């Protein structure tokens, strides 16, 4: 296990093993998040973090969820701050409780909020942490599992640019500027597409 969270009457200790040597303190906090990443990112950026559902594929729901008839869902969401994607989360969720089925599938609570609605702290297992360079940016990835009775989620999270944890608001504003520039360039009609009729350009 890559994360060990222990406590006593006088101390608390969180150990993360096999993480990159250059992992910062802030990144370690994100890597140790246990279903509350959206809350931590909101605290860090000082802005709301929105969940944008990309896809959700669910098994059949012919009978209520149970150990004998589990319901599974594969899903991907983007965590979005100020129109910028700060994390991509791809998950496989297994549901064996009617209460969890109602909260997650009917009331549409995201994974982290489902645990909060259940008023339970999930068992957390950090399975893998890695970094890689993609298109000149340094990605940070973690795979982990959150478990409670009736609800299990295995999640791969990708933070697209580790610079966000160094530059914060400046990084966010830079990403927004890039998005706006791309949007303007996409919306602008190339000159060679213009058709002149008289003095009008169409």
N, C-alpha and C positions, 0 to 999 in steps of 0.2 A: 504494500500500500504506500502510495507516494505522499500521503498527508496523514499526519497523526495529530489529533486534537485531544489534549489531556488537561485535566484540571484537578485541583485539590481545594481544601478550605482556604489556602493562602496563595495559590498561584494558578495561572493558566498558561499553557504552552502549545503553540501550533508549529509543528515541524513539517516542512515541505522538502522532500528529497528528490533528487534527479531532475531538478529544474535547471535551466541554463545558468551558467556562472554569472552572466551579466544581468540577471533578473533584478529589477528595482524593487524597492519596498512597496511602492504602489501596485506594481504588477503582482507581487506576492499576495497582496490583499485581494485582488481580483481573482487570482488562481484559487484562493481558499474560499471564495464565495459559495455559500450553501443554499442556493435557491433565492438569494437576495441580490443578484448581480444588477438587476434593473435599478434597485434602490441605491446601490453603491455608485453606479455610474451617474445617477441623477445627483447624488451628493457631490460627486467630483466635478461635474460640469456645471452644476448649479442651474440645471434646466430639466424639464420633463424628458423622460425617455419613453418613446412610444414603441409599441409592438406592431410590426407590419407582417402579417401572415403571407408567406409566399406560397406554401401548399400545405395541405393536411389530408392524408389518405388513411381512412379508418376501416377496420374490419367490420363485418356485419354485426348488427345489434339486434338480433332476433330474440335474445333473452337478456335479462339484466346481468351486468358484469358479476362474475364470481370466480372462484379458484378453478371451478370445473369449466367455466365458459368465459375465459378472459377476453377483453376487448383490447386491441392494439391500434396504435396510431403512429404513423411516421409523419413528421412535420418539419418545416423549416420556417423560421421567423427571422426578421431583421430587427435589431434594436436600433432605433433611429433617434438622433438628437439634433435639433436645428436642421432638419432635412438631410443629415449626414448619417450613413450607416456606421455605427461604432462597434457592432458585433453581429456575426451571423451564427445562429444557433440551429443545428440540425439534430433532431431528437427521435428516439423511439420510446414510446410510452406504453406501458402495460397496466391495464386497469382491472382489478378484481373485486371492486366494491361498488355497490349502487350509488352510495354517497359521492364517491370520487367520480363516477361516471356522470352524475348530474352536474357537479361543479365544473368539471373539465370539458365535457362534450355538450351539455345543454346550456349552462350558464356562461360558457366560453372563457373561464378564467385561464390565464397562462399558467405554466407549470409552477413558477415560484409563488404566484398568488394562490394557487390551489392549496399548497402547503399552509399558507397563512390563513386561508379560510377554514382549513381543518384544525388550525391552532396546534400544529405539530411541527417539531423540528425533525427534518428528515435525516436518516443515516447518510453520510457523505463519504464517497470513495473516489479519490482522484486516481484515474487510471493511466493518464499519459499527458505529458507536456512537451511541446516542441516549438521551435521557431524555424522559419524559412523566409527567404527573400523572394518576393513575387512582384514583378514589374517595378523593381527599384524600391519597394517598401518591405519593411520587416514585419512579417506576420507573427502573431503569438497564438498558439492553439492549445486547448486543453480538452481532454475527454474525461468525463466523470459520470458517476451514477448517484442519483438521489432516490432513497427508498423509505417508504412508510407502509404500514399495513393497507393493502388495497391499491397502492399507487407506486409505480416504479418508473423512473425516467433515466435513460442513458443518453447523454448529450455531448455533442461535439461543438465547441464554441471557437470561433475564429475572430480574433481582433485584427482588423486589416492593416493596421499601421501602429507599431509600438511608439511612434513619435507622439501619439495622442496622450500617452501617459507622462510625457516629458513637457510638452508645450501647451497642453490643455486648451484654453480658450483661443489662443493664437492658432493652433492647429485646426480647431473647429471653424474659425472664420476663414482660414485659407481654403478649407475643403468647400465651404459654401460659395466662396468666390469662384472656385474652379467649376462648381456645378452651374452657377449663373452664367459663366462664360460659355460653357458647353451648350447651355440652353439657348442663349442668344445666337450662337453659331448655327445651331440646328434649325432655329426658326427663321433665319435670314435666307431669303430667296436668292440663289446665285444669279449674277447678272446675265449669264447665258440662258437662263430660263425665262427671262422677261420677254414678252411679246409686245411690240410697239404697234399701237393703232392710233394714227394721228399723233396727237401730243400726249396721249395717255400711255402709261406703262401698266400692263396687267400681269 
